[in-house]
């Protein structure tokens, strides 16, 4: 209960999913850039997190990246701007449309 309101289970699961996808993307891009760039890990993490949040800050690493590194930063910026949930829904399978659906029944229990 939050301020006399309750949060639905679907909202909580959506928030957890969003956080996990964002965290996975930032960690994956940081590790991928760490393999291609000879810089401190904290500088790489700062630049990737800044790119994901579309903040525009840098530790001076971005101008010295290779073309592949700059593409990875650009994709991270695009994913951060678009949103991980939107991206996951766009890349995921489309649910099959139901041809028919049974009516809901309300049963008194107890």
N, CA, C and O atoms as a GROMACS GRO file, in nm:
protein
  440
    1UNK      N    1   0.084  -0.116   0.000
    1UNK     CA    2   0.000   0.000   0.000
    1UNK      C    3   0.090   0.124   0.000
    1UNK      O    4   0.188   0.131   0.074
    2UNK      N    5   0.054   0.219  -0.084
    2UNK     CA    6   0.133   0.340  -0.099
    2UNK      C    7   0.038   0.459  -0.100
    2UNK      O    8  -0.034   0.480  -0.197
    3UNK      N    9   0.039   0.536   0.007
    3UNK     CA   10  -0.050   0.652   0.018
    3UNK      C   11  -0.196   0.614  -0.006
    3UNK      O   12  -0.267   0.681  -0.081
    4UNK      N   13  -0.239   0.508   0.059
    4UNK     CA   14  -0.375   0.457   0.052
    4UNK      C   15  -0.413   0.406  -0.087
    4UNK      O   16  -0.531   0.400  -0.121
    5UNK      N   17  -0.315   0.373  -0.165
    5UNK     CA   18  -0.336   0.311  -0.296
    5UNK      C   19  -0.246   0.189  -0.304
    5UNK      O   20  -0.139   0.185  -0.244
    6UNK      N   21  -0.290   0.092  -0.378
    6UNK     CA   22  -0.206  -0.026  -0.395
    6UNK      C   23  -0.158  -0.029  -0.539
    6UNK      O   24  -0.225   0.019  -0.631
    7UNK      N   25  -0.041  -0.085  -0.556
    7UNK     CA   26   0.016  -0.099  -0.689
    7UNK      C   27  -0.019  -0.236  -0.742
    7UNK      O   28  -0.008  -0.336  -0.672
    8UNK      N   29  -0.062  -0.240  -0.867
    8UNK     CA   30  -0.096  -0.367  -0.928
    8UNK      C   31   0.028  -0.451  -0.954
    8UNK      O   32   0.138  -0.398  -0.972
    9UNK      N   33   0.009  -0.581  -0.954
    9UNK     CA   34   0.121  -0.673  -0.976
    9UNK      C   35   0.184  -0.651  -1.113
    9UNK      O   36   0.305  -0.663  -1.128
   10UNK      N   37   0.102  -0.620  -1.213
   10UNK     CA   38   0.156  -0.598  -1.347
   10UNK      C   39   0.247  -0.475  -1.352
   10UNK      O   40   0.346  -0.475  -1.426
   11UNK      N   41   0.215  -0.370  -1.276
   11UNK     CA   42   0.300  -0.251  -1.271
   11UNK      C   43   0.435  -0.280  -1.205
   11UNK      O   44   0.539  -0.232  -1.250
   12UNK      N   45   0.430  -0.359  -1.100
   12UNK     CA   46   0.554  -0.395  -1.030
   12UNK      C   47   0.642  -0.480  -1.120
   12UNK      O   48   0.763  -0.458  -1.128
   13UNK      N   49   0.584  -0.578  -1.188
   13UNK     CA   50   0.662  -0.663  -1.278
   13UNK      C   51   0.717  -0.584  -1.396
   13UNK      O   52   0.828  -0.610  -1.442
   14UNK      N   53   0.641  -0.487  -1.446
   14UNK     CA   54   0.688  -0.404  -1.555
   14UNK      C   55   0.807  -0.318  -1.511
   14UNK      O   56   0.902  -0.300  -1.586
   15UNK      N   57   0.801  -0.265  -1.389
   15UNK     CA   58   0.911  -0.184  -1.337
   15UNK      C   59   1.037  -0.268  -1.317
   15UNK      O   60   1.148  -0.224  -1.348
   16UNK      N   61   1.019  -0.390  -1.266
   16UNK     CA   62   1.134  -0.479  -1.248
   16UNK      C   63   1.194  -0.518  -1.383
   16UNK      O   64   1.316  -0.522  -1.398
   17UNK      N   65   1.107  -0.547  -1.479
   17UNK     CA   66   1.155  -0.582  -1.614
   17UNK      C   67   1.231  -0.467  -1.677
   17UNK      O   68   1.338  -0.488  -1.735
   18UNK      N   69   1.178  -0.347  -1.666
   18UNK     CA   70   1.245  -0.229  -1.721
   18UNK      C   71   1.382  -0.209  -1.658
   18UNK      O   72   1.479  -0.180  -1.728
   19UNK      N   73   1.390  -0.224  -1.527
   19UNK     CA   74   1.517  -0.207  -1.458
   19UNK      C   75   1.618  -0.312  -1.500
   19UNK      O   76   1.735  -0.281  -1.522
   20UNK      N   77   1.575  -0.437  -1.510
   20UNK     CA   78   1.667  -0.545  -1.546
   20UNK      C   79   1.716  -0.531  -1.691
   20UNK      O   80   1.834  -0.554  -1.718
   21UNK      N   81   1.627  -0.495  -1.782
   21UNK     CA   82   1.669  -0.477  -1.921
   21UNK      C   83   1.768  -0.362  -1.932
   21UNK      O   84   1.869  -0.374  -2.001
   22UNK      N   85   1.740  -0.251  -1.865
   22UNK     CA   86   1.831  -0.136  -1.869
   22UNK      C   87   1.966  -0.170  -1.808
   22UNK      O   88   2.071  -0.133  -1.862
   23UNK      N   89   1.965  -0.239  -1.696
   23UNK     CA   90   2.090  -0.278  -1.630
   23UNK      C   91   2.171  -0.373  -1.718
   23UNK      O   92   2.292  -0.358  -1.731
   24UNK      N   93   2.102  -0.470  -1.778
   24UNK     CA   94   2.171  -0.564  -1.866
   24UNK      C   95   2.233  -0.492  -1.985
   24UNK      O   96   2.346  -0.520  -2.023
   25UNK      N   97   2.159  -0.398  -2.044
   25UNK     CA   98   2.210  -0.326  -2.160
   25UNK      C   99   2.333  -0.242  -2.125
   25UNK      O  100   2.431  -0.241  -2.200
   26UNK      N  101   2.328  -0.173  -2.013
   26UNK     CA  102   2.442  -0.090  -1.973
   26UNK      C  103   2.564  -0.176  -1.941
   26UNK      O  104   2.675  -0.144  -1.982
   27UNK      N  105   2.544  -0.286  -1.869
   27UNK     CA  106   2.656  -0.374  -1.835
   27UNK      C  107   2.714  -0.440  -1.961
   27UNK      O  108   2.835  -0.450  -1.976
   28UNK      N  109   2.627  -0.485  -2.051
   28UNK     CA  110   2.674  -0.549  -2.174
   28UNK      C  111   2.755  -0.452  -2.260
   28UNK      O  112   2.862  -0.488  -2.308
   29UNK      N  113   2.704  -0.332  -2.278
   29UNK     CA  114   2.776  -0.233  -2.360
   29UNK      C  115   2.907  -0.191  -2.294
   29UNK      O  116   3.006  -0.165  -2.362
   30UNK      N  117   2.906  -0.183  -2.162
   30UNK     CA  118   3.030  -0.148  -2.091
   30UNK      C  119   3.136  -0.256  -2.111
   30UNK      O  120   3.252  -0.226  -2.138
   31UNK      N  121   3.096  -0.382  -2.098
   31UNK     CA  122   3.192  -0.491  -2.116
   31UNK      C  123   3.239  -0.500  -2.262
   31UNK      O  124   3.356  -0.526  -2.287
   32UNK      N  125   3.148  -0.478  -2.355
   32UNK     CA  126   3.187  -0.482  -2.497
   32UNK      C  127   3.286  -0.371  -2.530
   32UNK      O  128   3.383  -0.393  -2.602
   33UNK      N  129   3.261  -0.251  -2.478
   33UNK     CA  130   3.356  -0.141  -2.502
   33UNK      C  131   3.487  -0.162  -2.428
   33UNK      O  132   3.592  -0.121  -2.476
   34UNK      N  133   3.481  -0.226  -2.311
   34UNK     CA  134   3.604  -0.251  -2.235
   34UNK      C  135   3.697  -0.346  -2.310
   34UNK      O  136   3.819  -0.340  -2.294
   35UNK      N  137   3.639  -0.433  -2.393
   35UNK     CA  138   3.724  -0.524  -2.472
   35UNK      C  139   3.789  -0.454  -2.590
   35UNK      O  140   3.891  -0.500  -2.641
   36UNK      N  141   3.732  -0.343  -2.636
   36UNK     CA  142   3.785  -0.277  -2.755
   36UNK      C  143   3.866  -0.152  -2.724
   36UNK      O  144   3.941  -0.105  -2.809
   37UNK      N  145   3.851  -0.096  -2.603
   37UNK     CA  146   3.916   0.030  -2.568
   37UNK      C  147   4.010   0.008  -2.451
   37UNK      O  148   3.978  -0.068  -2.359
   38UNK      N  149   4.123   0.073  -2.454
   38UNK     CA  150   4.219   0.065  -2.344
   38UNK      C  151   4.202   0.188  -2.256
   38UNK      O  152   4.282   0.282  -2.263
   39UNK      N  153   4.098   0.188  -2.174
   39UNK     CA  154   4.066   0.299  -2.083
   39UNK      C  155   4.020   0.241  -1.950
   39UNK      O  156   3.984   0.124  -1.942
   40UNK      N  157   4.021   0.324  -1.846
   40UNK     CA  158   3.970   0.275  -1.716
   40UNK      C  159   3.822   0.237  -1.727
   40UNK      O  160   3.744   0.301  -1.798
   41UNK      N  161   3.785   0.133  -1.656
   41UNK     CA  162   3.648   0.081  -1.661
   41UNK      C  163   3.546   0.184  -1.613
   41UNK      O  164   3.434   0.189  -1.664
   42UNK      N  165   3.583   0.265  -1.516
   42UNK     CA  166   3.492   0.366  -1.465
   42UNK      C  167   3.459   0.472  -1.570
   42UNK      O  168   3.346   0.519  -1.577
   43UNK      N  169   3.558   0.509  -1.652
   43UNK     CA  170   3.534   0.605  -1.760
   43UNK      C  171   3.439   0.546  -1.864
   43UNK      O  172   3.349   0.614  -1.914
   44UNK      N  173   3.459   0.419  -1.897
   44UNK     CA  174   3.373   0.352  -1.994
   44UNK      C  175   3.231   0.341  -1.940
   44UNK      O  176   3.134   0.368  -2.011
   45UNK      N  177   3.218   0.302  -1.814
   45UNK     CA  178   3.086   0.291  -1.751
   45UNK      C  179   3.016   0.426  -1.748
   45UNK      O  180   2.895   0.433  -1.773
   46UNK      N  181   3.088   0.532  -1.718
   46UNK     CA  182   3.028   0.666  -1.715
   46UNK      C  183   2.977   0.705  -1.852
   46UNK      O  184   2.865   0.755  -1.864
   47UNK      N  185   3.057   0.683  -1.957
   47UNK     CA  186   3.015   0.719  -2.092
   47UNK      C  187   2.895   0.637  -2.139
   47UNK      O  188   2.804   0.691  -2.201
   48UNK      N  189   2.895   0.508  -2.110
   48UNK     CA  190   2.783   0.423  -2.150
   48UNK      C  191   2.656   0.462  -2.075
   48UNK      O  192   2.548   0.468  -2.134
   49UNK      N  193   2.667   0.487  -1.946
   49UNK     CA  194   2.550   0.527  -1.868
   49UNK      C  195   2.498   0.663  -1.913
   49UNK      O  196   2.377   0.685  -1.919
   50UNK      N  197   2.588   0.752  -1.944
   50UNK     CA  198   2.548   0.882  -1.995
   50UNK      C  199   2.480   0.870  -2.132
   50UNK      O  200   2.384   0.941  -2.160
   51UNK      N  201   2.530   0.780  -2.214
   51UNK     CA  202   2.468   0.759  -2.345
   51UNK      C  203   2.331   0.696  -2.330
   51UNK      O  204   2.238   0.735  -2.401
   52UNK      N  205   2.315   0.601  -2.239
   52UNK     CA  206   2.186   0.537  -2.219
   52UNK      C  207   2.083   0.637  -2.164
   52UNK      O  208   1.966   0.634  -2.203
   53UNK      N  209   2.126   0.724  -2.076
   53UNK     CA  210   2.037   0.824  -2.020
   53UNK      C  211   2.021   0.946  -2.109
   53UNK      O  212   1.949   1.039  -2.074
   54UNK      N  213   2.087   0.947  -2.224
   54UNK     CA  214   2.090   1.059  -2.319
   54UNK      C  215   2.117   1.191  -2.247
   54UNK      O  216   2.047   1.290  -2.266
   55UNK      N  217   2.222   1.189  -2.164
   55UNK     CA  218   2.259   1.304  -2.084
   55UNK      C  219   2.350   1.398  -2.162
   55UNK      O  220   2.334   1.520  -2.155
   56UNK      N  221   2.445   1.342  -2.236
   56UNK     CA  222   2.536   1.425  -2.315
   56UNK      C  223   2.669   1.451  -2.247
   56UNK      O  224   2.749   1.529  -2.298
   57UNK      N  225   2.695   1.388  -2.134
   57UNK     CA  226   2.823   1.406  -2.066
   57UNK      C  227   2.920   1.297  -2.109
   57UNK      O  228   2.878   1.189  -2.150
   58UNK      N  229   3.048   1.325  -2.098
   58UNK     CA  230   3.150   1.227  -2.132
   58UNK      C  231   3.274   1.252  -2.049
   58UNK      O  232   3.297   1.363  -1.999
   59UNK      N  233   3.354   1.150  -2.034
   59UNK     CA  234   3.483   1.162  -1.965
   59UNK      C  235   3.596   1.183  -2.066
   59UNK      O  236   3.713   1.167  -2.032
   60UNK      N  237   3.561   1.219  -2.187
   60UNK     CA  238   3.660   1.241  -2.291
   60UNK      C  239   3.694   1.115  -2.368
   60UNK      O  240   3.789   1.114  -2.446
   61UNK      N  241   3.618   1.010  -2.347
   61UNK     CA  242   3.646   0.882  -2.410
   61UNK      C  243   3.586   0.873  -2.551
   61UNK      O  244   3.645   0.812  -2.640
   62UNK      N  245   3.472   0.931  -2.571
   62UNK     CA  246   3.397   0.913  -2.695
   62UNK      C  247   3.474   0.959  -2.820
   62UNK      O  248   3.470   0.888  -2.920
   63UNK      N  249   3.542   1.072  -2.820
   63UNK     CA  250   3.615   1.111  -2.942
   63UNK      C  251   3.728   1.016  -2.980
   63UNK      O  252   3.770   1.013  -3.096
   64UNK      N  253   3.778   0.938  -2.883
   64UNK     CA  254   3.890   0.848  -2.909
   64UNK      C  255   3.846   0.706  -2.942
   64UNK      O  256   3.931   0.617  -2.957
   65UNK      N  257   3.716   0.682  -2.953
   65UNK     CA  258   3.666   0.548  -2.984
   65UNK      C  259   3.685   0.516  -3.132
   65UNK      O  260   3.693   0.606  -3.216
   66UNK      N  261   3.690   0.387  -3.162
   66UNK     CA  262   3.693   0.344  -3.301
   66UNK      C  263   3.553   0.362  -3.360
   66UNK      O  264   3.460   0.399  -3.288
   67UNK      N  265   3.539   0.334  -3.488
   67UNK     CA  266   3.408   0.347  -3.552
   67UNK      C  267   3.307   0.249  -3.492
   67UNK      O  268   3.190   0.282  -3.476
   68UNK      N  269   3.354   0.129  -3.458
   68UNK     CA  270   3.265   0.031  -3.396
   68UNK      C  271   3.223   0.078  -3.257
   68UNK      O  272   3.106   0.062  -3.220
   69UNK      N  273   3.314   0.136  -3.182
   69UNK     CA  274   3.282   0.189  -3.049
   69UNK      C  275   3.183   0.303  -3.056
   69UNK      O  276   3.092   0.312  -2.974
   70UNK      N  277   3.202   0.391  -3.154
   70UNK     CA  278   3.107   0.502  -3.171
   70UNK      C  279   2.969   0.450  -3.211
   70UNK      O  280   2.868   0.506  -3.170
   71UNK      N  281   2.966   0.345  -3.292
   71UNK     CA  282   2.838   0.286  -3.329
   71UNK      C  283   2.770   0.224  -3.207
   71UNK      O  284   2.649   0.234  -3.191
   72UNK      N  285   2.849   0.160  -3.121
   72UNK     CA  286   2.792   0.100  -2.999
   72UNK      C  287   2.736   0.208  -2.907
   72UNK      O  288   2.629   0.190  -2.848
   73UNK      N  289   2.806   0.320  -2.894
   73UNK     CA  290   2.755   0.431  -2.814
   73UNK      C  291   2.627   0.488  -2.876
   73UNK      O  292   2.532   0.521  -2.806
   74UNK      N  293   2.625   0.500  -3.008
   74UNK     CA  294   2.506   0.552  -3.076
   74UNK      C  295   2.387   0.459  -3.057
   74UNK      O  296   2.275   0.505  -3.035
   75UNK      N  297   2.410   0.327  -3.064
   75UNK     CA  298   2.301   0.232  -3.041
   75UNK      C  299   2.252   0.238  -2.896
   75UNK      O  300   2.133   0.222  -2.869
   76UNK      N  301   2.344   0.259  -2.804
   76UNK     CA  302   2.306   0.273  -2.663
   76UNK      C  303   2.222   0.399  -2.644
   76UNK      O  304   2.124   0.397  -2.569
   77UNK      N  305   2.259   0.507  -2.710
   77UNK     CA  306   2.181   0.630  -2.702
   77UNK      C  307   2.042   0.609  -2.762
   77UNK      O  308   1.942   0.657  -2.707
   78UNK      N  309   2.035   0.538  -2.873
   78UNK     CA  310   1.906   0.512  -2.936
   78UNK      C  311   1.818   0.425  -2.847
   78UNK      O  312   1.699   0.452  -2.832
   79UNK      N  313   1.877   0.321  -2.789
   79UNK     CA  314   1.800   0.233  -2.700
   79UNK      C  315   1.754   0.307  -2.575
   79UNK      O  316   1.643   0.284  -2.527
   80UNK      N  317   1.837   0.395  -2.522
   80UNK     CA  318   1.798   0.472  -2.404
   80UNK      C  319   1.688   0.572  -2.435
   80UNK      O  320   1.600   0.596  -2.352
   81UNK      N  321   1.693   0.630  -2.553
   81UNK     CA  322   1.589   0.726  -2.591
   81UNK      C  323   1.458   0.658  -2.623
   81UNK      O  324   1.351   0.706  -2.586
   82UNK      N  325   1.466   0.546  -2.691
   82UNK     CA  326   1.346   0.473  -2.730
   82UNK      C  327   1.282   0.407  -2.609
   82UNK      O  328   1.160   0.404  -2.597
   83UNK      N  329   1.363   0.355  -2.520
   83UNK     CA  330   1.312   0.289  -2.400
   83UNK      C  331   1.324   0.139  -2.413
   83UNK      O  332   1.287   0.083  -2.517
   84UNK      N  333   1.374   0.072  -2.311
   84UNK     CA  334   1.394  -0.073  -2.317
   84UNK      C  335   1.265  -0.152  -2.336
   84UNK      O  336   1.265  -0.253  -2.407
   85UNK      N  337   1.156  -0.109  -2.273
   85UNK     CA  338   1.030  -0.183  -2.285
   85UNK      C  339   0.977  -0.173  -2.428
   85UNK      O  340   0.933  -0.272  -2.485
   86UNK      N  341   0.982  -0.054  -2.485
   86UNK     CA  342   0.936  -0.036  -2.623
   86UNK      C  343   1.021  -0.119  -2.718
   86UNK      O  344   0.968  -0.181  -2.810
   87UNK      N  345   1.151  -0.120  -2.695
   87UNK     CA  346   1.241  -0.197  -2.779
   87UNK      C  347   1.214  -0.346  -2.765
   87UNK      O  348   1.215  -0.419  -2.864
   88UNK      N  349   1.190  -0.393  -2.643
   88UNK     CA  350   1.162  -0.535  -2.622
   88UNK      C  351   1.029  -0.575  -2.687
   88UNK      O  352   1.020  -0.682  -2.747
   89UNK      N  353   0.928  -0.490  -2.677
   89UNK     CA  354   0.800  -0.519  -2.742
   89UNK      C  355   0.814  -0.519  -2.894
   89UNK      O  356   0.750  -0.600  -2.961
   90UNK      N  357   0.895  -0.430  -2.947
   90UNK     CA  358   0.911  -0.423  -3.092
   90UNK      C  359   0.985  -0.546  -3.146
   90UNK      O  360   0.954  -0.593  -3.255
   91UNK      N  361   1.081  -0.596  -3.070
   91UNK     CA  362   1.159  -0.711  -3.116
   91UNK      C  363   1.096  -0.844  -3.080
   91UNK      O  364   1.133  -0.948  -3.136
   92UNK      N  365   1.001  -0.844  -2.988
   92UNK     CA  366   0.939  -0.968  -2.942
   92UNK      C  367   0.837  -1.022  -3.039
   92UNK      O  368   0.801  -0.958  -3.138
   93UNK      N  369   0.790  -1.144  -3.008
   93UNK     CA  370   0.688  -1.207  -3.090
   93UNK      C  371   0.555  -1.138  -3.072
   93UNK      O  372   0.524  -1.086  -2.965
   94UNK      N  373   0.478  -1.137  -3.176
   94UNK     CA  374   0.343  -1.084  -3.168
   94UNK      C  375   0.252  -1.193  -3.111
   94UNK      O  376   0.259  -1.307  -3.156
   95UNK      N  377   0.169  -1.160  -3.013
   95UNK     CA  378   0.079  -1.261  -2.959
   95UNK      C  379  -0.027  -1.298  -3.062
   95UNK      O  380  -0.074  -1.215  -3.140
   96UNK      N  381  -0.062  -1.426  -3.061
   96UNK     CA  382  -0.164  -1.472  -3.153
   96UNK      C  383  -0.300  -1.416  -3.111
   96UNK      O  384  -0.332  -1.411  -2.992
   97UNK      N  385  -0.376  -1.377  -3.207
   97UNK     CA  386  -0.506  -1.320  -3.178
   97UNK      C  387  -0.605  -1.432  -3.149
   97UNK      O  388  -0.609  -1.533  -3.219
   98UNK      N  389  -0.683  -1.413  -3.046
   98UNK     CA  390  -0.781  -1.514  -3.009
   98UNK      C  391  -0.898  -1.508  -3.105
   98UNK      O  392  -0.950  -1.401  -3.136
   99UNK      N  393  -0.940  -1.624  -3.154
   99UNK     CA  394  -1.054  -1.628  -3.243
   99UNK      C  395  -1.185  -1.615  -3.166
   99UNK      O  396  -1.283  -1.559  -3.216
  100UNK      N  397  -1.184  -1.666  -3.044
  100UNK     CA  398  -1.302  -1.653  -2.958
  100UNK      C  399  -1.256  -1.654  -2.813
  100UNK      O  400  -1.145  -1.696  -2.782
  101UNK      N  401  -1.343  -1.609  -2.726
  101UNK     CA  402  -1.310  -1.605  -2.584
  101UNK      C  403  -1.436  -1.638  -2.505
  101UNK      O  404  -1.544  -1.587  -2.534
  102UNK      N  405  -1.419  -1.723  -2.404
  102UNK     CA  406  -1.531  -1.757  -2.318
  102UNK      C  407  -1.563  -1.638  -2.226
  102UNK      O  408  -1.472  -1.564  -2.189
  103UNK      N  409  -1.688  -1.621  -2.190
  103UNK     CA  410  -1.723  -1.512  -2.098
  103UNK      C  411  -1.670  -1.541  -1.958
  103UNK      O  412  -1.656  -1.657  -1.919
  104UNK      N  413  -1.642  -1.435  -1.883
  104UNK     CA  414  -1.596  -1.452  -1.747
  104UNK      C  415  -1.712  -1.485  -1.656
  104UNK      O  416  -1.822  -1.430  -1.669
  105UNK      N  417  -1.686  -1.574  -1.564
  105UNK     CA  418  -1.789  -1.608  -1.466
  105UNK      C  419  -1.747  -1.557  -1.330
  105UNK      O  420  -1.630  -1.562  -1.293
  106UNK      N  421  -1.843  -1.508  -1.255
  106UNK     CA  422  -1.816  -1.461  -1.120
  106UNK      C  423  -1.873  -1.562  -1.023
  106UNK      O  424  -1.993  -1.588  -1.021
  107UNK      N  425  -1.785  -1.617  -0.944
  107UNK     CA  426  -1.824  -1.722  -0.850
  107UNK      C  427  -1.809  -1.668  -0.709
  107UNK      O  428  -1.707  -1.607  -0.676
  108UNK      N  429  -1.908  -1.689  -0.627
  108UNK     CA  430  -1.899  -1.649  -0.486
  108UNK      C  431  -1.824  -1.759  -0.411
  108UNK      O  432  -1.863  -1.876  -0.413
  109UNK      N  433  -1.719  -1.720  -0.346
  109UNK     CA  434  -1.637  -1.816  -0.271
  109UNK      C  435  -1.644  -1.778  -0.125
  109UNK      O  436  -1.624  -1.662  -0.089
  110UNK      N  437  -1.674  -1.877  -0.041
  110UNK     CA  438  -1.669  -1.856   0.103
  110UNK      C  439  -1.799  -1.815   0.166
  110UNK      O  440  -1.805  -1.795   0.288
   0.00000   0.00000   0.00000
